[in-house]
Amino acid sequence: MSKIKNGGRLTDAQVGFLLIVPGLAFFIAIILYPFLDAIMTSFTDKSLLFPTYKIIGLENYEKVLSNPYFGKTVLTTVIFVLGSTIFPYVLGMIWAIVLNQGFKGAEFLRGVTLVNWIVPGIAIGFLWTWIFNGQYGILNSFLEAIGLIDDGIPWLGQTSTALICVIIARTWQMLPWYMAFLLGGLQSVPLDQIEAARIDGANNWVCFWRIILPSMKQTAILVFMLGLIGNLQHFDLPWTMVQGGPARATTTLSIEVYTTAFKDWNMGKAATVGTIWAIILACFSIIYIRQANEKD
């Protein structure tokens, strides 16, 4: 119990409330207020070019949802999110299984793998931009050296390959993240069940599908959902590499919000896209929270 100057005492509930006030104030000022303000802005024609604005109702939503480019942006976002989640997830799982064998040098390889996880996304973007450069990129030089191509291919300059290049870069960036969390899940699998299955004649594939994966099911799902949420709001890597181009081939919802706000100066429309984006994020977040509660 806590004493106050008038001789009274605060209840445990009151003490608890006082303890959460700083965090609650921070949440309201930094997260809740900007979010509500963005929603309100989506119903206006607010622009960075003019000081005044007026409420226009659902006009921004009608324009955004009827714009054929928005549908393409959503599709590009879906492809980017799925590709940037599934590929590093699968590769991270494979690498986690390898490192979980406990062979000599596994700890060293784990540390080396984690290096590119701590590299800033902008630096990774510049690195892969250099690799995929159509004139002096390493990839073209290698392919020319082994005789697969005669002239350099503008990997980031053509709509058929730009998004694939961004997904490859994101896969390289996130593979250590998946490996680290999935490795933790693998290490929680009871070894006695695996040994018993091997005695019964089960091979590695059967052990993985029948014992390992079910034992770490909740962890695997949570990691996958976190990856989806992270990629759905990812911005720096695709922006650094191609800035949404060429011809909007790599424009995701995050890039759409940025370009609408700070290139078209249309804050109302940008807030509208951001609100739709937040609703999609919320759906995945609800699924993640439910899975986390089931795990607990």
C-alpha positions, 0 to 999 in steps of 0.5 A: 500500500502507498501513503499520501500526504493526507494520511490516506492510502492508495489501493492497489488498483490506484497504484497500478493506474498511476504506474501505467499513466506514463505509458498510457500518455506515451501511447496516446500522444505517439500512436493513438492521436496520430492514427485518429488524426490520419483517419480524420484527414482521410475525410478531407481534401487536405494538401501540403500546397494549401493551408486550408482544407474542407471535409469531403466525406467518402470522396477520397475512398471512392477515388482510391478504390475506383482507381485501377492503379490501386488494385495493382498496388494491392496485388503488388503488395500481396506478391511482395508480402507472400514472396518476402515471407515464404522464401526466407521462412522456408530457407530459414527453417532449413538452415535452422534444422542444419544448425540444430544438429550441433556439429562443430562450427555450428555456433560460428555459422549461426553468428555469421548468419546473423550479421546481415540481420543487423545491417541497416535496410538502406545499406542492404538496398544499396548493396543489392542495387549494385548487384542487380545493376544492368551495366556494372552489376556483379550478377551480369558480370558473372552471367557473362563470364559463364556465357549465359548472357551476351549483354547486361540485363537491366534487372531493376529497370524492367517490370518483369524482374524488378519485383523479383529482385526486391523479393530476393534482397528482402529474403537475404535480409530476413533469412537470419531473423527466421532462422533465429526464431525457428531455431529456438522453436526447434530446440524446444522439441523433445528429443526422446520422441524423435529418438523413439521414432527413429527406433521405429524406422522413421526417416528424417522427413517423417520425423519432421512432419509427424513430430518436429513440426507439430511440436513447434506448430504455435511458434512456427505460426507466430513467426510466420504471422510476424513476418507477414505483418513486418513485410506488409509495412516494409518500406526502406528496402524497395524504396532504396532499390527502385522507389516503386518503379519501373512503371509502378511494378514495385509500388506497395501500399507503404510506397503508395502512401509516401509518394501520395503524401510527399510527391503528390502533396495530397495528404487526404488521399495519402491518409485514405490509403494509409487507413485502408492499409491499417485495416489490412494490418489489423486483420493480420494482427488479430490473427497473430494475437489469437495465435499468441493467446492459444500458445499461452 
